[in-house]
């Protein structure tokens, strides 16, 4: 048991005659570790991109709601009347009348 631990610590398993099998395993494990690290970095990039896009969506949605509320205020009759009064126009005293167009029926 002590001898095998000393062989591992000294690295004799890497330079012995049948060390080719050991090197293949070590290279395979190293390759897997590199792939795992690259995959985790890629996943982190995607998480940050998703967070950035969520914040952008929230900002654009708030701009939309703000614009819609300003439009509603501008369309209110009281605001339109005040703007027209500033320009010198006033609302009519007589109410509007409906115009009915009668068509002749052809027999």
LOLORO-564706 format. One record per residue (C-alpha): residue in three letters; x, y, z; residue number from 1. Coordinates in steps of 0.05 Angstrom, whole numbers, m for minus. Example, Ala and Ser with C-alpha at 12.3 -4.5 7.8 and 13.67 -1.06 7.14 Angstrom:
<r: ALA east: 246 north: m90 up: 156 k: 1>
<r: SER east: 273 north: m21 up: 143 k: 2>
% end
This chain:
<r: UNK east: 0 north: 0 up: 0 k: 1>
<r: UNK east: 56 north: 49 up: 19 k: 2>
<r: UNK east: 95 north: 29 up: m42 k: 3>
<r: UNK east: 37 north: 46 up: m90 k: 4>
<r: UNK east: 26 north: 113 up: m57 k: 5>
<r: UNK east: 100 north: 129 up: m63 k: 6>
<r: UNK east: 98 north: 108 up: m137 k: 7>
<r: UNK east: 40 north: 155 up: m149 k: 8>
<r: UNK east: 73 north: 213 up: m112 k: 9>
<r: UNK east: 140 north: 203 up: m149 k: 10>
<r: UNK east: 105 north: 195 up: m216 k: 11>
<r: UNK east: 136 north: 129 up: m234 k: 12>
<r: UNK east: 70 north: 105 up: m263 k: 13>
<r: UNK east: 80 north: 157 up: m318 k: 14>
<r: UNK east: 150 north: 135 up: m339 k: 15>
<r: UNK east: 146 north: 60 up: m331 k: 16>
<r: UNK east: 143 north: 11 up: m389 k: 17>
<r: UNK east: 67 north: 5 up: m390 k: 18>
<r: UNK east: 54 north: 78 up: m379 k: 19>
<r: UNK east: 21 north: 88 up: m447 k: 20>
<r: UNK east: m46 north: 65 up: m419 k: 21>
<r: UNK east: m39 north: 115 up: m361 k: 22>
<r: UNK east: m23 north: 173 up: m408 k: 23>
<r: UNK east: m84 north: 158 up: m451 k: 24>
<r: UNK east: m129 north: 160 up: m390 k: 25>
<r: UNK east: m97 north: 224 up: m365 k: 26>
<r: UNK east: m104 north: 258 up: m433 k: 27>
<r: UNK east: m177 north: 235 up: m439 k: 28>
<r: UNK east: m194 north: 263 up: m370 k: 29>
<r: UNK east: m158 north: 328 up: m386 k: 30>
<r: UNK east: m197 north: 335 up: m451 k: 31>
<r: UNK east: m262 north: 323 up: m413 k: 32>
<r: UNK east: m243 north: 376 up: m362 k: 33>
<r: UNK east: m229 north: 427 up: m417 k: 34>
<r: UNK east: m296 north: 412 up: m450 k: 35>
<r: UNK east: m332 north: 418 up: m383 k: 36>
<r: UNK east: m299 north: 485 up: m368 k: 37>
<r: UNK east: m316 north: 512 up: m437 k: 38>
<r: UNK east: m388 north: 489 up: m429 k: 39>
<r: UNK east: m396 north: 523 up: m362 k: 40>
<r: UNK east: m368 north: 588 up: m390 k: 41>
<r: UNK east: m416 north: 584 up: m448 k: 42>
<r: UNK east: m475 north: 572 up: m400 k: 43>
<r: UNK east: m453 north: 632 up: m358 k: 44>
<r: UNK east: m451 north: 677 up: m420 k: 45>
<r: UNK east: m522 north: 656 up: m437 k: 46>
<r: UNK east: m547 north: 669 up: m367 k: 47>
<r: UNK east: m517 north: 740 up: m368 k: 48>
<r: UNK east: m548 north: 752 up: m437 k: 49>
<r: UNK east: m616 north: 729 up: m413 k: 50>
<r: UNK east: m612 north: 775 up: m352 k: 51>
<r: UNK east: m591 north: 834 up: m397 k: 52>
<r: UNK east: m649 north: 821 up: m444 k: 53>
<r: UNK east: m699 north: 816 up: m387 k: 54>
<r: UNK east: m677 north: 884 up: m361 k: 55>
<r: UNK east: m683 north: 913 up: m431 k: 56>
<r: UNK east: m753 north: 885 up: m438 k: 57>
<r: UNK east: m773 north: 915 up: m371 k: 58>
<r: UNK east: m746 north: 983 up: m393 k: 59>
<r: UNK east: m781 north: 981 up: m461 k: 60>
<r: UNK east: m846 north: 959 up: m428 k: 61>
<r: UNK east: m843 north: 1018 up: m379 k: 62>
<r: UNK east: m830 north: 1066 up: m437 k: 63>
<r: UNK east: m891 north: 1037 up: m473 k: 64>
<r: UNK east: m935 north: 1046 up: m412 k: 65>
<r: UNK east: m910 north: 1117 up: m402 k: 66>
<r: UNK east: m923 north: 1134 up: m474 k: 67>
<r: UNK east: m992 north: 1103 up: m472 k: 68>
<r: UNK east: m1011 north: 1143 up: m410 k: 69>
<r: UNK east: m986 north: 1208 up: m440 k: 70>
<r: UNK east: m1026 north: 1194 up: m503 k: 71>
<r: UNK east: m1089 north: 1182 up: m461 k: 72>
<r: UNK east: m1079 north: 1249 up: m426 k: 73>
<r: UNK east: m1069 north: 1284 up: m493 k: 74>
<r: UNK east: m1133 north: 1253 up: m522 k: 75>
<r: UNK east: m1177 north: 1276 up: m463 k: 76>
<r: UNK east: m1229 north: 1327 up: m483 k: 77>
<r: UNK east: m1209 north: 1375 up: m428 k: 78>
<r: UNK east: m1137 north: 1377 up: m453 k: 79>
<r: UNK east: m1159 north: 1387 up: m526 k: 80>
<r: UNK east: m1206 north: 1444 up: m505 k: 81>
<r: UNK east: m1150 north: 1479 up: m466 k: 82>
<r: UNK east: m1102 north: 1473 up: m525 k: 83>
<r: UNK east: m1154 north: 1501 up: m573 k: 84>
<r: UNK east: m1169 north: 1558 up: m525 k: 85>
<r: UNK east: m1095 north: 1576 up: m525 k: 86>
<r: UNK east: m1097 north: 1579 up: m601 k: 87>
<r: UNK east: m1158 north: 1624 up: m600 k: 88>
<r: UNK east: m1210 north: 1571 up: m619 k: 89>
<r: UNK east: m1270 north: 1557 up: m575 k: 90>
<r: UNK east: m1321 north: 1502 up: m574 k: 91>
<r: UNK east: m1387 north: 1513 up: m610 k: 92>
<r: UNK east: m1448 north: 1537 up: m572 k: 93>
<r: UNK east: m1496 north: 1499 up: m618 k: 94>
<r: UNK east: m1493 north: 1424 up: m616 k: 95>
<r: UNK east: m1477 north: 1387 up: m680 k: 96>
<r: UNK east: m1535 north: 1362 up: m723 k: 97>
<r: UNK east: m1541 north: 1296 up: m759 k: 98>
<r: UNK east: m1547 north: 1299 up: m834 k: 99>
<r: UNK east: m1591 north: 1245 up: m862 k: 100>
<r: UNK east: m1584 north: 1227 up: m935 k: 101>
<r: UNK east: m1646 north: 1197 up: m966 k: 102>
<r: UNK east: m1636 north: 1151 up: m1025 k: 103>
<r: UNK east: m1690 north: 1137 up: m1076 k: 104>
<r: UNK east: m1707 north: 1064 up: m1084 k: 105>
<r: UNK east: m1707 north: 1039 up: m1156 k: 106>
<r: UNK east: m1766 north: 995 up: m1176 k: 107>
% end
